[in-house]
Amino acid sequence: MPNRCGGYWGHPGDVPGTSTFNGVDDSGSKAVVVYRTTGLTSGDALDGRVMRLVDDVMCRSCRHLRYAPAPT
């Protein structure tokens, strides 16, 4: 996924009632997964916010977010 700081690998995943989107940098040292429950009214606006969140996390270190470092 191209973004303002270079890019990352990612893909969405959807099953009825849930949705995920993830991102991983080229080195594999930074990753983020967003998991959310969905309803019948979920749409493009929420999907755009999820993608911006993943983009923000991949472009900077968000100290206010909980995260688990990638295993070494």
N, C-alpha and C positions, 0 to 999 in steps of 0.2 A: 504494500500500500504506500504510494508516494505521500509524503507529508512535508511540513515546513522544515523538518530537520533531517531530511534524507529519505527515510522510509522504514518500513518494517514488514514482516510477513504476518498475515492474519487471514481469518475467515470467519463467517458467521455459521451458526448452527441453530436450527429451529425444529421443535416438535410441538404439538399442540399443548399450549399452556406455559411453555418456557422458550427462552431465546438466549443465545450466548454469542459473544464476539470476543476474539482474542487477538493479541499482537505479540510478536517476538522479534527482537532485533537480530541482525545478521550473526552476531557472536553467540547468541543463545543466553547471554548473561542477564537480559532484562525481558520480562514477560508480564503480561496483564491479561486477565480473563474477567469479563463482565457477564454475570448470570442474572437474568431477571425473569420474573413471571410475567406472562402476557395475558391479555384478555381479547375479546373480540374487537375492541376499539383501538388496539395498539396500531401505530401507523408510522409513516415516514418521519414525522417530527421527532418522535422518541428515538427512532433508529439513528437519526442524525446526531442527537445528543449523545448517544452511546458511542458512536464513532468518534465524536469530538473528545469525549472522555478518554478513550483509548489513545487517541492522538496526543492529548496533553500528557498522559502518563509516559508514553514512549519518548516524548521530547524533553522531559525534565524529570528531576527527582522530586516527587510529591511527598514530602515528609509528613504531611497531615493524613495521608492515606495509609492504611495497614497493608503490608505486603510481605510476602515470603521470598527471600532471596533464592535465586536458582541454585540447585545443588551443584557442587563443584566436583 
